Amino acid sequence: MSMGFTGELTIATQVSDLDKALAWYHEMLGAEVLYKVPEMGWAEVTSPVARTAIGLSQVEKPKTTGCVPVWAVADIDKARARLESRAVRFDGDTITVPGMVRLATFFDPDGNAWMLSQSLMQH
């Protein structure tokens, strides 16, 4: 049975302050506002992946558990250094799985986890 997926994806996450989150996602990740609905406490911003948006839902007490989106980058050290230079908090050191991948988890101001990955596999 086909679900009828359209090929678009929105990764929704909860934030405590919509305007603060919009500024952070723009400054740290280069996300641009697609639209904002203040009366709903909702906004969507672009992501580096085609047809994938990040949805930001303002709530009083954000729940920061759940899936961790993983963004592939060409150079994880460069990407991490850029975020760390802006005081973005990381969860420990970058992890290396030899011959496979390098991973680094970071957090937005509300504690939502995001991850950077760099493939070490030969294509």
ZAMIMAR-655553 format. One line per 10 residues: number of its first residue (from 1); their letters; for each residue x, y, z of N, C-alpha, C, O. Coordinates in steps of 0.2 Angstrom, whole numbers. Layout:
NUM	a	X:Y:Z:X:Y:Z:X:Y:Z:X:Y:Z  ...
This chain:
1	msmgftgelt	4:-6:0:0:0:0:4:6:0:9:7:4  3:11:-5:7:17:-5:4:22:0:-2:23:1  9:25:3:7:31:8:6:37:4:3:42:7  8:38:-2:8:44:-5:12:50:-3:11:56:-4  18:48:-1:23:53:1:25:58:-5:25:55:-10  26:64:-3:27:69:-8:35:70:-9:37:74:-14  39:68:-5:46:69:-5:48:75:-1:54:77:-2  44:78:3:46:84:7:46:81:14:42:77:16  50:85:18:51:83:25:52:89:29:55:94:27  48:89:35:49:95:40:51:91:46:48:87:49
11	iatqvsdldk	57:93:49:59:91:55:57:96:61:60:101:61  52:94:65:49:99:70:53:98:76:54:92:78  54:103:79:57:103:86:54:109:90:51:114:88  54:108:97:51:113:101:56:118:104:62:116:105  54:124:104:59:129:107:55:134:112:49:134:112  59:137:116:55:141:121:54:148:119:49:152:122  58:151:114:57:158:112:58:157:104:63:156:102  52:158:100:52:158:93:57:162:90:61:160:85  57:169:92:61:174:88:69:172:90:73:173:86  70:170:96:77:169:98:79:163:94:85:162:91
21	alawyhemlg	75:158:93:77:152:89:78:153:82:83:151:79  74:157:79:74:159:72:81:163:71:85:161:66  83:167:76:89:171:75:95:166:76:100:166:72  95:161:80:100:156:81:101:151:75:106:150:73  95:149:73:96:144:67:98:148:61:102:145:57  97:154:60:100:158:55:107:160:56:111:158:51  109:162:61:116:164:63:120:158:63:126:158:60  118:152:66:123:146:67:122:142:61:128:139:59  117:141:58:116:136:52:114:139:45:114:135:41  113:145:45:112:148:39:105:147:37:103:149:31
31	aevlykvpem	100:145:41:93:144:39:90:151:38:91:156:41  86:151:33:81:156:31:74:155:33:72:149:32  71:160:35:64:159:37:59:158:30:60:162:26  56:152:30:51:151:25:44:154:27:41:157:22  42:154:33:36:157:35:36:157:43:39:153:46  32:162:45:31:162:53:24:163:54:21:168:51  21:160:59:14:161:61:14:162:68:13:157:72  15:168:70:16:170:77:10:168:82:11:166:87  4:168:79:-2:167:83:-2:159:85:-6:157:89  1:155:81:2:148:82:9:146:86:10:141:88
41	gwaevtspva	13:151:86:20:150:89:24:145:85:27:140:87  23:146:78:26:141:73:30:145:68:28:150:66  35:142:66:39:145:60:43:139:57:44:134:60  44:140:50:48:135:47:54:138:43:53:144:41  60:135:44:66:138:41:69:133:36:67:127:36  73:135:32:76:131:27:81:127:30:84:128:36  83:121:27:89:117:29:94:116:23:92:118:18  99:113:25:104:112:19:102:106:14:106:105:10  97:103:16:94:97:12:88:99:8:83:102:11  88:98:1:83:100:-3:76:97:0:76:91:2
51	rtaiglsqve	71:101:-1:64:99:1:64:97:9:59:93:10  68:99:13:68:97:20:68:104:24:73:108:23  63:105:28:63:111:32:64:109:39:63:104:41  65:114:43:65:114:51:59:118:53:59:124:52  55:114:57:49:117:60:51:119:67:53:115:71  49:125:69:51:127:76:44:129:79:40:133:77  42:125:85:36:126:88:38:129:95:41:125:99  35:135:97:36:138:103:31:135:108:25:135:107  34:132:114:31:130:119:34:132:126:39:135:126  30:132:131:32:134:137:38:131:140:43:133:142
61	kpkttgcvpv	38:124:140:44:120:142:45:115:136:42:109:136  50:116:132:52:112:127:54:105:129:58:104:134  52:100:126:54:93:127:59:92:122:58:92:116  65:90:124:71:89:119:73:82:118:79:81:117  69:78:119:70:71:118:67:69:111:63:72:109  70:64:109:67:61:102:73:60:97:79:59:99  71:60:91:76:59:86:82:64:85:80:70:87  88:62:83:93:67:82:94:68:74:97:63:72  92:73:71:94:74:64:102:74:63:105:78:67  104:71:58:111:71:57:113:74:50:110:72:45
71	wavadidkar	117:80:50:118:83:44:125:81:42:130:82:45  126:79:35:132:77:32:136:83:30:133:88:27  142:84:32:146:89:30:153:86:27:155:81:28  156:90:23:162:88:19:168:88:24:172:84:23  168:93:29:174:93:33:171:95:40:169:101:42  171:90:44:168:90:51:172:95:56:169:99:60  178:95:55:182:99:59:181:107:58:181:111:62  180:108:51:179:115:49:172:117:52:171:123:54  167:113:51:160:114:53:160:115:60:157:120:63  163:111:64:163:111:71:166:117:74:164:121:78
81	arlesravrf	172:119:71:176:125:73:172:131:72:172:136:76  168:131:66:164:137:65:158:138:70:157:143:73  155:132:72:150:133:77:153:134:84:150:138:88  158:131:86:162:132:92:164:139:93:164:142:99  166:143:88:168:150:88:162:154:90:163:160:91  156:152:89:150:155:91:147:153:97:141:154:98  151:149:101:149:147:108:144:141:107:140:141:112  143:138:102:138:132:102:141:126:106:147:125:105  137:124:110:139:118:115:139:111:111:134:110:108  144:108:112:145:101:109:145:96:115:146:97:120
91	dgdtitvpgm	143:90:113:143:84:118:149:80:117:150:75:114  154:83:120:161:79:120:165:80:114:163:85:110  170:76:113:174:76:107:170:73:101:165:70:101  173:75:95:171:71:89:173:64:89:179:62:91  168:60:88:169:52:88:171:50:81:168:52:76  176:46:80:178:43:74:177:35:74:180:32:78  174:33:69:173:26:68:177:25:62:175:26:56  183:22:63:188:21:57:185:18:51:182:13:51  187:21:45:185:19:39:177:20:37:175:18:32  174:23:42:166:24:41:164:31:42:161:34:37
101	vrlatffdpd	165:34:48:161:40:49:165:44:55:167:41:59  164:51:55:166:55:61:159:58:63:155:61:58  158:59:69:152:62:72:153:67:77:157:66:81  149:72:77:149:77:83:142:79:84:139:82:80  140:79:90:133:81:92:134:88:95:138:89:100  129:92:93:129:99:96:121:101:98:117:97:96  121:106:102:114:108:104:112:115:103:116:120:102  106:116:101:103:123:101:102:126:108:103:122:113  100:132:108:99:135:115:94:132:120:95:132:126  89:128:117:84:124:121:87:117:123:83:114:126
111	gnawmlsqsl	92:115:120:95:108:122:93:103:116:94:97:118  90:105:111:89:101:105:95:98:102:99:102:101  96:92:102:102:89:99:102:88:91:97:87:89  107:90:88:108:89:81:115:86:80:119:87:85  117:83:75:123:80:74:126:82:67:122:82:62  133:82:67:136:83:61:140:76:59:142:73:64  140:74:53:143:68:51:148:69:45:146:73:41  153:66:45:158:66:39:159:59:37:162:55:41  158:57:31:159:50:29:166:49:28:170:54:25  169:44:30:176:41:29:176:36:24:181:33:23
121	mqh	170:34:21:170:28:17:172:30:10:171:36:7  175:25:6:177:27:-1:171:26:-5:168:20:-5  170:30:-9:164:30:-14:166:28:-21:162:27:-25
